Amino acid sequence: MDIASLQYCMTEVQREHFEQQGYLVVPDVLDAVMLDRLLEASDRVDRFERSRSGLDAQAMMSKFRTIVEDDVFLELLDWPQTLPLVWDILGWNVQHYISHLIYYPPEPQSTDPNPGGWHQDGGRPVPEMERPQPRLSLKIAFWLSDISQLDNGGIRIIPGSHKWDRPPDLSSPRDDVLQLQVPAGTAVLFDRRMWHARGHNSSAITRKVLFLGYSYRWLRGLDYNVMPDEILEKCDPIRRQLLGDGVDVKGWWQPTDTDVPLKTWLVEHKGADYVERIGQKQWEREKWGQVID
Ligand SMILES: O=C(O)CCC(=O)C(=O)O
């Protein structure tokens, strides 16, 4: 893993924002070269999916398990500007659980008064878990196209709604909805409990975004069970951990150090105290008096 990651650990300002608001905007995460490489691979996936499923050019293309489609997507797993934020939120016992590419072509007229469908992430855990719900996972939206204008249809969120145990009342317009407006190359992290929905793309350009989700390792992947050997074989130990790999049969629940090479790497580069702190529950973190630097 790139040692440069260490300079992108979460600041206290970022932590406070994520904890209170449930999301974090990280500008300039993808440089022009990486953006071009991701766009080339994503455009190819889009072309292939459209022809495979007979989607016409105006239809939305939604592709899960994108991570296996090109090596450039694997590079995003431990991207220096984003993985440190993940380990500072969820700790070292993490994996990637979903990769979702969405191409949303211009849709001049939307007849849907509530486009995109408001939801929290998670499938069955949402109705089946007790309240208040735990965080469990987060997603990073890597924006591959510009959504800086409202008509580009950026993701809509209700800041702070990750702390709500009831769905928002959407029977009339709300004034607390925020539609994100950011340039291509920006990453937006959000807590899975955040109520969110797709915006309406009435602009002239296709809206392109790749979502990478991270969760604790004791959850199953959402769009994969076991990664193919040919994918795991080209990954270093930390990427293998992030792809859901493990060594010991009990290691998804009770990891040994060989199950979680990210932990060993962090002990080496950030120290044992730091690793212990990011692996703790919130109330235990508070006991430490905060300040993770
Ligand atoms: O495309 C979007 O803006 C929203 C996608 C979404 O709802 C999700 O990834 O859960």
The ligand as a MOL file (V3000), in Angstrom:
LIG
                    3D

  0  0  0     0  0            999 V3000
M  V30 BEGIN CTAB
M  V30 COUNTS 10 9 0 0 0
M  V30 BEGIN ATOM
M  V30 1 O -27.0560 7.5360 -7.8290 0
M  V30 2 C -27.2750 8.0990 -6.7590 0
M  V30 3 O -27.1170 9.3140 -6.6100 0
M  V30 4 C -27.8010 7.3320 -5.5760 0
M  V30 5 C -27.3290 5.9240 -5.5530 0
M  V30 6 C -27.8300 5.1970 -4.3640 0
M  V30 7 O -28.8980 5.4390 -3.9120 0
M  V30 8 C -27.0320 4.1980 -3.7040 0
M  V30 9 O -25.8920 3.9660 -4.0970 0
M  V30 10 O -27.5130 3.5940 -2.7160 0
M  V30 END ATOM
M  V30 BEGIN BOND
M  V30 1 2 1 2
M  V30 2 1 2 3
M  V30 3 1 2 4
M  V30 4 1 4 5
M  V30 5 1 5 6
M  V30 6 2 6 7
M  V30 7 1 6 8
M  V30 8 2 8 9
M  V30 9 1 8 10
M  V30 END BOND
M  V30 END CTAB
M  END
